Amino acid sequence: MTVIVVAACPVGLRGHLTRWLLEISTGVFVGKVSARVRDLLWIRTIEMVKNGRAIMVYAADNEQGLAFEVHRHEWTPVEIEGLTLMLRPNDGDNPRPTGTSERTAGWSSASRQRRFRGR
């Protein structure tokens, strides 16, 4: 079983993938293809995705029973003690857009006023 998920990709790539896989949702392709076809599909996906991103998950002969490939994605696969896990970036790596306020620690101003009135 092979699953390829693409985002922000050209329509031509989606058309190419539908020759080999079923599109079960927008940008999500699923199917059972040989390892050779899977590798060729991944190469073609990387060539055609341009500024978009792609993830491929496929069956593998390992402890988890699957393997990952990613292209231009924030999350990266990392092998830890024989298991492949997806490493997600910290919020510090992706700062918030300008104009958004950070939450401050402590009590809200409304709760402070209620506590003050109660004394």
N, CA, C and O of each residue as an XYZ file, in Angstrom:
476
protein
N       0.854     -1.177      0.000
C       0.000      0.000      0.000
C       0.897      1.236      0.000
O       1.872      1.309      0.747
N       0.559      2.185     -0.831
C       1.303      3.438     -0.934
C       0.331      4.594     -0.804
O      -0.748      4.576     -1.398
N       0.709      5.602     -0.029
C      -0.085      6.812      0.122
C       0.812      8.001     -0.186
O       1.895      8.129      0.384
N       0.366      8.869     -1.083
C       1.082     10.107     -1.391
C       0.137     11.267     -1.118
O      -0.998     11.284     -1.594
N       0.617     12.234     -0.349
C      -0.164     13.433     -0.046
C       0.597     14.624     -0.598
O       1.764     14.831     -0.265
N      -0.064     15.411     -1.447
C       0.557     16.595     -2.026
C      -0.273     17.821     -1.659
O      -1.494     17.748     -1.517
N       0.417     18.943     -1.510
C      -0.248     20.210     -1.197
C       0.386     21.307     -2.033
O       1.598     21.312     -2.253
N      -0.429     22.226     -2.492
C       0.024     23.366     -3.297
C       0.830     22.894     -4.507
O       1.924     23.389     -4.776
N       0.268     21.936     -5.224
C       0.964     21.371     -6.373
C       0.199     21.693     -7.657
O      -0.990     22.008     -7.605
N       0.868     21.615     -8.804
C       0.182     21.848    -10.072
C      -0.832     20.744    -10.382
O      -0.689     19.607     -9.932
N      -1.841     21.097    -11.148
C      -2.884     20.141    -11.510
C      -2.296     18.979    -12.312
O      -2.773     17.849    -12.204
N      -1.266     19.247    -13.113
C      -0.641     18.196    -13.907
C      -0.085     17.066    -13.065
O      -0.128     15.908    -13.479
N       0.441     17.386    -11.881
C       0.963     16.348    -10.992
C      -0.177     15.471    -10.498
O      -0.052     14.247    -10.467
N      -1.278     16.083    -10.117
C      -2.424     15.307     -9.651
C      -2.931     14.392    -10.765
O      -3.299     13.245    -10.513
N      -2.947     14.906    -11.997
C      -3.365     14.081    -13.120
C      -2.428     12.915    -13.354
O      -2.867     11.808    -13.668
N      -1.127     13.165    -13.198
C      -0.143     12.091    -13.378
C      -0.308     11.017    -12.299
O      -0.242      9.824    -12.598
N      -0.519     11.426    -11.074
C      -0.662     10.458     -9.985
C      -1.932      9.624    -10.124
O      -1.957      8.463     -9.718
N      -2.993     10.212    -10.698
C      -4.244      9.449    -10.836
C      -4.133      8.338    -11.877
O      -5.016      7.484    -11.953
N      -3.071      8.331    -12.678
C      -2.857      7.219    -13.599
C      -2.531      5.935    -12.848
O      -2.836      4.839    -13.318
N      -1.907      6.075    -11.677
C      -1.434      4.919    -10.927
C      -2.155      4.713     -9.594
O      -2.251      3.592     -9.096
N      -2.663      5.814     -9.022
C      -3.251      5.752     -7.686
C      -4.654      6.355     -7.700
O      -5.004      7.103     -8.614
N      -5.453      6.030     -6.689
C      -6.786      6.614     -6.541
C      -6.695      7.881     -5.693
O      -6.023      7.885     -4.662
N      -7.357      8.946     -6.111
C      -7.401     10.170     -5.310
C      -8.644     10.090     -4.428
O      -9.761     10.292     -4.904
N      -8.447      9.794     -3.136
C      -9.578      9.591     -2.229
C     -10.042     10.888     -1.588
O     -11.158     10.962     -1.074
N      -9.206     11.900     -1.615
C      -9.540     13.235     -1.153
C      -8.609     14.179     -1.893
O      -7.656     13.730     -2.530
N      -8.866     15.464     -1.821
C      -8.030     16.405     -2.553
C      -6.575     16.282     -2.123
O      -6.234     16.547     -0.970
N      -5.729     15.882     -3.053
C      -4.305     15.774     -2.787
C      -3.865     14.518     -2.068
O      -2.690     14.396     -1.724
N      -4.778     13.568     -1.824
C      -4.443     12.318     -1.123
C      -4.637     11.161     -2.105
O      -5.749     10.903     -2.565
N      -3.541     10.470     -2.419
C      -3.551      9.395     -3.400
C      -3.171      8.087     -2.726
O      -2.205      8.036     -1.965
N      -3.929      7.024     -3.003
C      -3.725      5.730     -2.361
C      -3.741      4.643     -3.423
O      -4.526      4.705     -4.370
N      -2.876      3.646     -3.268
C      -2.889      2.524     -4.188
C      -1.845      1.495     -3.835
O      -1.038      1.681     -2.924
N      -1.877      0.404     -4.575
C      -0.894     -0.657     -4.380
C      -0.121     -0.799     -5.686
O      -0.651     -1.274     -6.690
N       1.143     -0.377     -5.653
C       1.999     -0.429     -6.829
C       3.307     -1.124     -6.443
O       3.622     -1.256     -5.260
N       4.054     -1.560     -7.434
C       5.334     -2.210     -7.162
C       6.340     -1.183     -6.633
O       6.133      0.024     -6.754
N       7.426     -1.681     -6.048
C       8.445     -0.785     -5.503
C       9.069      0.061     -6.610
O       9.392      1.229     -6.390
N       9.238     -0.510     -7.780
C       9.828      0.244     -8.888
C       8.914      1.391     -9.318
O       9.373      2.519     -9.498
N       7.637      1.104     -9.480
C       6.682      2.152     -9.864
C       6.586      3.206     -8.764
O       6.523      4.402     -9.049
N       6.576      2.759     -7.503
C       6.521      3.693     -6.377
C       7.710      4.647     -6.408
O       7.531      5.855     -6.251
N       8.910      4.133     -6.607
C      10.099      4.977     -6.654
C      10.045      5.952     -7.830
O      10.417      7.118     -7.690
N       9.585      5.478     -8.980
C       9.463      6.358    -10.144
C       8.385      7.427     -9.930
O       8.547      8.569    -10.361
N       7.293      7.057     -9.267
C       6.254      8.045     -8.938
C       6.799      9.124     -7.996
O       6.484     10.305     -8.145
N       7.609      8.710     -7.038
C       8.169      9.675     -6.086
C       9.132     10.627     -6.798
O       9.110     11.832     -6.543
N       9.966     10.106     -7.676
C      10.884     10.958     -8.438
C      10.097     11.955     -9.274
O      10.431     13.139     -9.316
N       9.054     11.476     -9.939
C       8.219     12.353    -10.760
C       7.499     13.390     -9.897
O       7.353     14.543    -10.303
N       7.053     12.987     -8.720
C       6.374     13.913     -7.808
C       7.320     15.031     -7.394
O       6.934     16.200     -7.403
N       8.544     14.692     -7.035
C       9.524     15.707     -6.630
C       9.823     16.659     -7.782
O       9.973     17.862     -7.570
N       9.909     16.132     -8.993
C      10.178     16.980    -10.157
C       9.037     17.950    -10.436
O       9.273     19.099    -10.811
N       7.795     17.489    -10.252
C       6.638     18.282    -10.663
C       6.022     19.136     -9.559
O       5.226     20.027     -9.856
N       6.362     18.894     -8.308
C       5.671     19.570     -7.204
C       5.999     21.068     -7.125
O       5.219     21.832     -6.557
N       7.116     21.492     -7.672
C       7.551     22.901     -7.701
C       7.589     23.486     -6.302
O       8.400     23.040     -5.490
N       6.747     24.472     -5.977
C       6.781     25.119     -4.662
C       5.906     24.416     -3.632
O       5.853     24.844     -2.479
N       5.224     23.352     -4.023
C       4.368     22.626     -3.096
C       5.172     21.679     -2.223
O       6.398     21.757     -2.151
N       4.461     20.796     -1.569
C       5.141     19.810     -0.726
C       4.483     18.454     -0.893
O       3.341     18.355     -1.341
N       5.209     17.420     -0.531
C       4.709     16.060     -0.716
C       5.215     15.140      0.393
O       6.321     15.304      0.907
N       4.377     14.169      0.743
C       4.733     13.133      1.710
C       4.302     11.802      1.111
O       3.216     11.692      0.541
N       5.152     10.799      1.242
C       4.799      9.460      0.793
C       5.016      8.482      1.946
O       6.059      8.494      2.599
N       4.024      7.647      2.180
C       4.109      6.576      3.173
C       3.854      5.277      2.428
O       2.908      5.179      1.646
N       4.692      4.286      2.667
C       4.539      3.027      1.963
C       4.916      1.861      2.865
O       5.641      2.020      3.847
N       4.406      0.688      2.509
C       4.685     -0.526      3.280
C       6.161     -0.878      3.163
O       6.746     -0.788      2.084
N       6.760     -1.281      4.287
C       8.175     -1.643      4.314
C       8.367     -2.832      5.251
O       7.547     -3.088      6.132
N       9.459     -3.545      5.044
C       9.761     -4.713      5.864
C      10.613     -4.269      7.061
O      11.819     -4.514      7.106
N       9.966     -3.614      8.023
C      10.653     -3.186      9.244
C       9.703     -3.351     10.432
O       8.593     -3.860     10.280
N      10.142     -2.921     11.600
C       9.357     -3.081     12.816
C       7.993     -2.399     12.722
O       6.993     -2.947     13.186
N       7.949     -1.216     12.128
C       6.700     -0.470     12.013
C       5.824     -0.943     10.857
O       4.606     -0.765     10.878
N       6.441     -1.535      9.867
C       5.692     -1.995      8.709
C       5.458     -0.909      7.674
O       4.710     -1.114      6.717
N       6.095      0.255      7.856
C       5.957      1.345      6.899
C       7.176      2.243      6.925
O       7.969      2.220      7.866
N       7.309      3.038      5.868
C       8.420      3.989      5.767
C       7.878      5.303      5.206
O       6.808      5.326      4.597
N       8.620      6.400      5.411
C       8.195      7.740      5.009
C       9.199      8.352      4.045
O      10.395      8.069      4.111
N       8.708      9.175      3.166
C       9.528     10.071      2.348
C       8.846     11.434      2.404
O       7.623     11.517      2.299
N       9.617     12.495      2.566
C       9.039     13.842      2.591
C       9.820     14.746      1.645
O      11.009     14.545      1.402
N       9.121     15.741      1.122
C       9.748     16.729      0.242
C       9.159     18.097      0.567
O       7.948     18.296      0.475
N      10.027     19.041      0.949
C       9.638     20.420      1.269
C       8.543     20.471      2.324
O       7.556     21.187      2.161
N       8.710     19.725      3.391
C       7.715     19.689      4.453
C       8.362     20.107      5.759
O       9.556     19.884      5.958
N       7.584     20.714      6.657
C       8.127     21.163      7.943
C       8.498     19.990      8.840
O       9.497     20.047      9.557
N       7.709     18.938      8.804
C       7.977     17.767      9.627
C       8.971     16.876      8.895
O       8.861     16.673      7.686
N       9.944     16.343      9.634
C      10.961     15.504      9.008
C      11.023     14.142      9.704
O      10.891     14.068     10.926
N      11.221     13.071      8.944
C      11.357     11.757      9.573
C      12.719     11.615     10.240
O      13.747     11.978      9.667
N      12.711     11.078     11.461
C      13.933     10.880     12.237
C      13.909      9.451     12.768
O      12.895      8.989     13.292
N      15.034      8.758     12.627
C      15.112      7.388     13.124
C      15.659      7.400     14.545
O      16.742      7.925     14.802
N      14.899      6.816     15.460
C      15.295      6.733     16.865
C      15.157      5.274     17.295
O      14.052      4.732     17.342
N      16.275      4.656     17.603
C      16.327      3.264     18.055
C      15.561      2.330     17.128
O      14.831      1.455     17.593
N      15.722      2.509     15.828
C      15.104      1.620     14.859
C      13.690      1.989     14.448
O      13.129      1.364     13.548
N      13.101      2.990     15.088
C      11.763      3.445     14.726
C      11.862      4.789     14.019
O      12.653      5.646     14.412
N      11.069      4.969     12.991
C      11.037      6.245     12.290
C       9.885      7.060     12.842
O       8.727      6.647     12.787
N      10.220      8.223     13.374
C       9.225      9.128     13.928
C       9.257     10.437     13.158
O      10.267     10.772     12.539
N       8.168     11.171     13.191
C       8.103     12.461     12.517
C       8.452     13.549     13.535
O       7.781     13.699     14.556
N       9.512     14.302     13.238
C       9.966     15.379     14.102
C       9.235     16.653     13.707
O       9.340     17.117     12.572
N       8.503     17.206     14.644
C       7.728     18.412     14.414
C       8.510     19.607     14.933
O       9.052     19.545     16.037
N       8.587     20.704     14.166
C       9.357     21.851     14.640
C       8.687     22.523     15.843
O       7.465     22.492     15.987
N       9.510     23.128     16.701
C       8.994     23.871     17.848
C       8.302     25.138     17.386
O       8.513     25.593     16.261
N       7.470     25.715     18.258
C       6.852     26.997     17.941
C       7.910     28.075     17.806
O       7.715     29.039     17.067
N       9.046     27.928     18.517
C      10.130     28.899     18.420
C      10.777     28.888     17.047
O      11.324     29.899     16.607
N      10.718     27.735     16.359
C      11.264     27.642     15.010
C      10.380     28.358     13.993
O      10.859     28.864     12.979
N       9.072     28.390     14.286
C       8.117     29.071     13.414
C       7.459     30.196     14.203
O       6.391     29.994     14.781
N       8.080     31.389     14.240
C       7.495     32.461     15.035
C       6.117     32.845     14.529
O       5.796     32.674     13.353
N       5.303     33.372     15.449
C       3.959     33.794     15.087
C       4.012     34.987     14.154
O       4.951     35.782     14.202
N       2.996     35.112     13.301
C       2.969     36.275     12.414
C       2.876     37.570     13.205
O       2.353     37.586     14.319
N       3.378     38.645     12.637
C       3.316     39.929     13.324
C       1.869     40.342     13.502
O       1.007     40.037     12.677
N       1.623     41.039     14.591
C       0.271     41.477     14.865
C      -0.481     40.561     15.812
O      -1.565     40.923     16.271
N       0.060     39.377     16.125
C      -0.594     38.491     17.081
C       0.051     38.705     18.435
O       1.262     38.903     18.536
N      -0.753     38.664     19.456
C      -0.240     38.915     20.801
C       0.103     37.603     21.491
O      -0.572     36.591     21.299
N       1.140     37.631     22.283
C       1.523     36.474     23.082
C       0.676     36.470     24.349
O       0.353     37.526     24.893
N       0.323     35.284     24.812
C      -0.419     35.188     26.068
C       0.566     35.370     27.214
O       1.660     34.807     27.196
N       0.185     36.136     28.183
C       1.049     36.353     29.335
C       0.690     35.362     30.429
O      -0.462     34.951     30.565
N       1.690     34.992     31.200
C       1.467     34.064     32.300
C       0.820     34.802     33.452
O       1.000     36.009     33.610
N       0.063     34.070     34.258
C      -0.554     34.674     35.425
C      -2.057     34.831     35.267
O      -2.671     34.247     34.374
N      -2.630     35.628     36.150
C      -4.075     35.814     36.179
C      -4.502     36.863     35.161
O      -3.740     37.772     34.834
N      -5.723     36.728     34.667
C      -6.255     37.741     33.762
C      -6.616     38.988     34.558
O      -6.756     38.937     35.780
N      -6.765     40.100     33.860
C      -7.094     41.344     34.564
C      -8.481     41.245     35.201
O      -8.698     41.818     36.269
N      -9.420     40.538     34.580
C     -10.757     40.383     35.161
C     -10.697     39.594     36.470
O     -11.368     39.952     37.437
N      -9.908     38.534     36.509
C      -9.836     37.756     37.742
C      -9.128     38.535     38.845
O      -9.476     38.409     40.019
N      -8.133     39.343     38.470
C      -7.475     40.186     39.479
C      -8.447     41.200     40.077
O      -8.418     41.455     41.281
N      -9.315     41.783     39.232
C     -10.300     42.735     39.739
C     -11.293     42.059     40.664
O     -11.659     42.628     41.692
N     -11.744     40.837     40.318
C     -12.678     40.108     41.176
C     -12.026     39.771     42.522
O     -12.664     39.883     43.569
N     -10.763     39.362     42.490
C     -10.079     39.043     43.744
C      -9.932     40.282     44.602
O     -10.081     40.218     45.823
N      -9.635     41.425     43.962
C      -9.451     42.669     44.711
C     -10.763     43.097     45.360
O     -10.752     43.546     46.507
N     -11.900     42.973     44.662
C     -13.204     43.356     45.201
C     -13.628     42.461     46.334
O     -14.344     42.886     47.241
N     -13.186     41.217     46.285
C     -13.591     40.253     47.318
C     -12.913     40.477     48.646
O     -13.359     39.930     49.655
N     -11.848     41.261     48.687
C     -11.115     41.460     49.955
C     -11.771     42.449     50.836
O     -11.279     42.723     51.930
